């Protein structure tokens, strides 16, 4: 059963029982992503790490390593 068919079945059941229809699949995806990002930033602050730009800095160090002088 696809997610669309499952959603249509849930709507039918809700109608038969007089309950409000459930939200469409994927409707709150961006809200979940924002909450996940906020939670990651909160955990970083608690661990005393920078809350923003950690991935960009790590990629920058990997892509552009500092050349050490040999002298």
Secondary structure, DSSP 8 states (H G I E B T S, - for coil): --HHHHHHHHHHHHHHHT------TTTTHHHHHHHHHHHHHHHHHHTTS-SSSHHHHHHHHHHS-------
